[in-house]
């Protein structure tokens, strides 16, 4: 008789173990899995935007200065890396700003660069360029869950001008955008 009672007790405990697993899965494992996926995607996007900002600054430092930085902005919008929110960069939701600076020879202070000599000329070569990305919101898969996007900090890279798109190899200096 005791054997039959222990079999009955074992069968009733099987349902309890299934229920405990379901509760642990829904309360611990599933949210932890989503948190790991979210963090991995956020870090991937962060790294992509940092590299994208550096690439834009490198392009700006090796190409001509143009008022409004149209050449750099079009390059950056055409070469957004593959990432989850790339349309924010292509359509202007995330702001891309390109600033050129000249250094005062006496004090060494930086001032915003202006030039009256015209775009893409040897008279118009700034000393530094800064590419800044702001107003970027990471959406990822959070939009599917109905959660608000995460506002990312501003990304910025400053580089000294290199060739500025100008070459004096031939007799006359020539600049290309």
N, C-alpha and C positions, 0 to 999 in steps of 0.2 A: 504494500500500500504506500509505503514511503517513496518508492520509485516513481509511481504515477504522480504523486504530489510534486516531486522535484521537476518532472518533465513539464507539468502545467506551469510551474513558476518560471522556468527557463523560456517558455514561449511568451509569457507576458513581459519579460525583460527585453525581448527582441524589439518590440515596438518602442520601448523607452530609449534604446540606443539610437534608433533611427530618428526619433524626435530630437534627441540631444545633438546629433550630428547636423540636422537641419537648422536648429537654432544657432549652433556655433558657426555654421557656414554662412547663414544670412546675417548674423550680427558681427562676425569677426573676419572670416576669410574673404567674403565678397567685397566688403569695403576696403580691406587691406590690399586686395588685388587691384581695385580701381585706383587707390592712392598711389600704388607703385607705378601703374601705367601713366597716370596723370603727371607724376614727378618726372618720369623718364621723358615724356613728350615735352614737358616744360623745359627741361635741361637741353634737349635736342634743339628746340626752337631758340632758346637763349644763345646757344653756340652758333646757330645759323645766322642770327641777327648780328652778332658780334663780327663774324666773318664777312657778312654782307656790308657792314659799315666800314670795315678795313679795306675791302675790295673797292668800294666807292671812293675812299680817300686816296688809295693808291692810283686809281684811274685819274682822279682830279689832279694829283701831283705830277702826273706825266702827260697831261693834255692841256691845251690852251685855256687861258682864262677867258670866259665870256660873261658879259653882264647877264645876270639872272641864272648863271650856271646851267643853261639849257642842255649843253652837251653831257654834263655829268648826270643830271637828273634823268635824261632819256636813257643813258647807259644803264643806270641803276634800275630803272623800271623795266628795262628789257632783260636784265640779268638777275632777277630775284632768284635765290636758290630754291630748290624744291623743299617746301615745308607746308605745314597745315594751313597757315593763314596768309599765303603769298599774295592773294588778291588784295589784301589791305595795303600792300606796298605798290602794287601795280595800279590801283585805282585811286590812290591818294588819301585813304583813310588814315594810314600811318604817315606822318609828315617826314619828308626827307629834306633836310636843309644843308646847303653847301655855303660855307663862309670862307672868304679869302682875307688874309691879313698881310700887312706890310709892317716891317720892323723899323722904328725910328733909329737912324744911324747914331744919333748922339745919346739919347736916353735908353735905347733898347726896348722901349715900350711898343706894344702892338696896337695897331689901329686898323679899322676896317679898310680893305683895299679898294681904291677907286682908280680908274685910269681914263684919261681923255684921248689916248692914242688909238683907241679902237680895239675891238675884239680880236683876239688871236694875232697879236703882233709882238715883236721883240721888245717894244717899249712897255708892254703890259704884262709883267711877270711878277706875281706876288711872292712873298717869302714863305708863307704857311697856308695850309688849307685845313679846314675842319669840316667833317661830315657828321651830321647829327640826325638821329632818328628818334622821333618822339610821338606820343599819342598812340602807341601800339598796344592793342588789347589781345591777349592770348585767349582764344576761344576753345580750340581743341574739341574734344568730345563732350565738354561740359554743356554745350548748347543743347545736346540731345537730352541731357538730364534736367534741363530747365534752370541751370545755375548761371549766375552772371559771369561775364568774362573777367579775367585777371588783368589788371592794368600793370604793364611792364614799365620799368624805369627807362629814362632816356639813355640811348647808346650814343657814344661820341668817340671819334678818332681824329687826331690831329697829326699831320705829317708835314715836313718841310717840302717845298716844291723841288722837284728834281729837274726834269728837262722842260716841263711846262709845254711840251709839244713842239718846242723850237729846236732847230738843228742848225749849226753853223758850219757843217762839214764842207758845204760848197762855198763858193765865193760870197754869196749873199745869204743871210740868215732867213730861213723859212719856217713858218709855224703851221701846224696842221691841227685841226680840232680832234 
